[in-house]
Amino acid sequence: MRRLDQDRRWTSEALVSLPARSASPGVELARRGGLAMLLLTIVVVLVYLDRDSYNDTSDGTVGLIDAIYYATVTITTTGYGDITPVAAHARVLNAIIVTPLRIGFLVLLVGTTLEVLANQGRQIYRDRRWRSGMRNHVVVVGYGTKGRSAVETLETNGTSPTQIVIIDDRPTAVADANVRGYAAIEGDATRRDILRRAEIARAREIVITLDRDDSAILAMLTVRQLNPSAHVVVAVREDDNASLLRQCGANVVVTSSEAVGRLLGLSATSPNIGTVIEDLLSSREGLEVGERQVTSAEAGHAPSEVEGERVIAVVRNKTLRRFYDPAVATLQTGDQVVVVRKAPGA
């Protein structure tokens, strides 16, 4: 009994929503219930239109109620025998029309039960198989405008869609993520059980893009409890909350309102600068910002000598230094460089 209750809980709450989902059991039951009613209606109409060819042992006549009663007991193979076809053609119609409808009704009834059980078992199997293979993945909390842009950028920079998991409390957002090929979980990301469903403890990157700063802070605290080592990026609306999120363990905090305001100010005073920054933030066109490993051929050279790209920063020993810093005047093996380059699709 405990095992059964656990499976029910998995089916109704914990299963991840994967792309290309089949119809839910409720929808499938409703569709098949409608087909069963259609078969029953066909028998009722057939018997009522030919009611003079039937005999009722109680009063000798067959009305609409009698037709419904006869159709019900006949199509369910109960058959009490109190209403029977007496005309030859009525018996022929029962043999060639009503009997196949009766068989179809039984197949539909049994098939519905088996289909629902099979769908639930298949969904549980898919969910467990997905969880067993999900590690070093990216979890994106919040699939609004910021979340979708973050996911598109991740995919542009080489992250496989199968390694991205979306968490959002809106069914429409979950459905949209599935259509785009991402696994998604519907629920509140501040709850531990929701985060555990996304295998947050084995995630490599976590991006939090919630609409409210208090929710982002609570989600950040919960994430750090479940995964102390993942690289976490958080979007926050107010700059006053940025330091608090850093204290909670966020590796990178992006103040969305301040960033947008600065871009608006630059675009107003220096339109060309605003255009260039917007170009850098876009993907697949114009300029793009990227980070990569220094090649062996580049080691020993100055950042300005890198061909085809413009080095704007160097990461050495996990410390980011601007290109003009004397400490990174010469590139070394093991350095990471942040570069501005031509986008692949440009």
N, C-alpha and C positions, 0 to 999 in steps of 0.2 A: 504493500500500500504506500509506503514511503517513497519507493522508486516511482510509482505511478504519479504521485503528487509532484515529485521533482520534474518529471517529464512534462506534466501539464504547465508547470511554472516556466519551464524553458520555452514551451510552445507559445504561450501567451505573452511573455514579457522579454525574454533574454535573447531571442534569435536576432542575428544581424540581418539587415535588409540588403540583399545582394542584387546586383544589376540583373535585368531580364527576369524579374520575378513572375511566377505564375499567379493566377487569380487566387484570392484568399478563399479559405474554406467556406466562409459565409456567403460569398458571392457565388461560389460553385453550387452550394446547396440551394440557393434561391433560384438559380438557373435550372437546375434539375427538378426542383419542385414545380416550376412553371411548366416544364415538359410533361411531368406526371399529370398535372391538372388538364393539360391539353389532350392527353390520351383519354382521360376520364370524360372530358367534354364531348369528344368524338363519339364515344359509346353512348352517352346520354342522348345526343342528337339523333344518332342512328336508331335507337330503340324508340324514342318518342315519335319520330316521324313515321315509324312503321308499327305503332302501338296496337293497331287492330290485329296484327299477326301474333300478338302475345296474349297469354292468359294468366290472370292472377287468381290463385285458388281462393282468396278471401272474398272477392266481389266480382271476379270475372273480367274487370276492365283495368286498363293500365293508363295512369295519368303521368304528369310530369314528375311528381314525387316518387311514383313507382319506378319511373325510368331511371331517376337518379339512384334509387335504392338498388335496382337491378344492375346498373353499371358498376356501382361500388362493390357489391358482393361478387360480381363476375370477374372484374378486372383484378381483384385481389385473390382470386381463386377460392373464395369461401363457398359460394354457390349453395344456398339453402333449398333451392328447387321450388319455392312457392310461386315464382314467376318464371314461365318457360315459353320459348317460341313454339307455336303450334303450326304455323304455315311452313310449307316446304322451303320457300325462298328465304324466310327468316332464319331457318336453321342453316341454310347454305351461307348466308351473310355472317352468321355467328362463327361458322367454321373458317371462312376465308378472310374475314375482317376482324371480328372481335377476338378470336384466338391469337392472331399475331400481335394485336394490341396488348392482350393480357401478358404475353411473353415479353414484349418490349417493356411493359410496366415493371415486371419482376427484374429484368436485367437492369433497368434504370435504378430501381431501389437497391439492389445488391451492389451495383457498380458505384453508386453514390457513397455507400458506406466504405467500400474498399478504397475508393479514390481519396476520400478525406483522410483515412488512416494512412494511406501511402504518401499523400502530400505532407502530412505532419511528420512522418518518419523520415522522408527525404529531406525536409527542411532542417530537422534536427541533425541529420547526418552531414548536410552541407555546412551547417553552422559549426559543428565540431571540427570538421575537416579544415574549414577556413581558420578557425582559431589555432589549430595545431601548426599551421604553416605561416601564421602572421607573427613576424618578428622583424626588428629593425625597420619598422614602417613609420609612416607619418600620420599623425592624428590631427585633424583640423576641427576645432571646436567652434561652431557657428558657421553657417553656410549662407550668409547674406552677401551683400556686395563685396565687402572686404574678403570674406572667406572664399568666394568664387574666384576673385582675382588672385588670391594667394595660391589656390589650387592650380589655376592655369599657369602661373609662374613656375610652380614646382614641376609641373609636367613639361613645360618648355625647357627647363634646365635638367631634364633627364630622369625625373622621378616617374616610375611606372604607375599607371592608374591602379594597378592591382595592389600597390603598396601604400595607397592613400585611403584613409578611413574618415568619414564625416560623422560628426555628432551634432544634431540639431533637434530642438524640441518641436519643430513645425513639420507636420506630415508632408506639406507641399515641398519643403526644402529637401526632405529625404527622398521623395519621389523624383525631384529634379536631379539630385545626385546620382540616383540609380540610372536615370536616362542617359546621363553623361558617362556612365561606366564605372562609378565608384561605389564601394560598399558604404553603407550608412546605417546609423543607429539613431532611432528616435528617442529622445529623453533629455532630461536636465543634466547638463555636464557638471554641475556642482555636486552631484550624487556619486558616491563611490561605486555603486553597483553599475551605473551607466558607464563610467570610465573603465571599469574592469571588463565590461563586455567588449570594449574596443581594444582589449589587451594592452592597456596603457603602460603596464609595467615593463613590457618588452619593446616599447616604441623608441625610435631613434630621435625623431623630431616631433614637437608638439607646437601647434599654432593656435592661439586663443584669440578669437575675433568676436567676442560677445558685444551686444549693444550697450550693456550697462557695466560701469566700472566696478560696482560692488560684486556683481556676478563674476566678472573676470578675476577679481582678487580671490574670491572664494574658490573658484575653479583652479586658480594657480596654487593655492594652499593644498587642495586635495590632490592635484597632479603631483606635487612634490612629495607628498606622503607616499604615494604609490610608486613613483619613479624618481628617485633622487638624482639620477645621472643624465636624463634626457636633456637635449637642448630645447629650451622653451622660448618661444617668441610670443609676446602679448601685445595686442593693440589696446590702447586706452584713450579715452576721450579727453580727460583733463590731465594737465601736466602735474598737478598736485598729487595725483595718485601714482605717478611713474616711480617715484622713490620707494613707495610702499610695495609695489610689485617687485622691484629689485630686491628688497629685503625679504620678500616671500620666496625668492629663488629664481626669478625670471632672468634668463641670460640676455635677452634683448627686449626693450620696451619701446614701442613706437607710439608717440602721441599723435593720434590721427587729426585732432582739431588743430593742433599747433602746426603740423606738417602741411595741412591744407591751407591754413592761414598764411604761412610763409610763402607757399607757392602762389597764392593769390596776390600777396604783396609784391613778390618779384615780377609776376606777370604784369602788374599794374605799372610799376616803376621801370622795369627793364623787360619788355615783352620777349626779347630774344632769349634771355636767360630762362624765363619761365617755359618757353617752348623747348629749350634744350633739356631742362629737368624733366618735363613731361615726356619727352622722347626717351630719356634714360629709363623712366619708370614703365614705359610700354614694352611690349614683347613682340618679337617676330618682325619688327620693322625699325628702320633707322639705327640709332645707337642702342647699345645695351651694356649693362654693368655685369661683370662676371668675376669669379674667383677660381684660380687654378693653381696647380703645383708648378714651381719653377723647373724648367727642363735642364738637363745636364749641359746643353749647349749655351744656355743663358747664364749659368753659374759663373761668377767672376766678372760679369759685366754690370754696368750701371743700369738702373731702371729705365733711364731715357734711351738706352740702346736696344731695348726690346723692339723687334720689328712687327709691324702689322697691328699693334695694340698700344695703348697709352696706359702705363702703370701709374696708378694714383695712390696706392698704398701697398705696404709689404707687411705680411704677418710672419713674425719670427719669434719662436719660443712662446707661442700663443699670445703675443703682444702685437697689436696693430700700430704701425708707424706710417706716417705720411711719406710720400715719395721724396720730400725734401729733407727728411731727417738724416743727419750725417751717419747715424748708426746703420742705415741700410743703403749707404752709398754704393755698395757692391752686393749683388745678389749672391746667395749661397744655396747649396743643395739642401732641400728640406723646407725652404721658404715657400709661403703662399703669396701670390700677388693678386691684388684687386685691380682689374683692368677695365678700361672703356674700349669697346670694339664694335665692329659692324655686326648688326644682328644677322643671324643665318638667313632669314627670309627677306632681307633688304636688298 
